[in-house]
């Protein structure tokens, strides 16, 4: 997935949730919102994906 800066504003998870509700988001997008940011070398979506794989 792209970094948050490279995603069009209307496609960003937080904006998507505001417009369409939580049911419109994937688990990765919901977790990315909760996490807020990634870590060095991994964007927030990669971190969210890794966490979901462990669950």
Helices and strands as residue ranges (DSSP letters): G 4-6, G 9-11, H 13-20, G 22-24, H 27-35, H 44-54
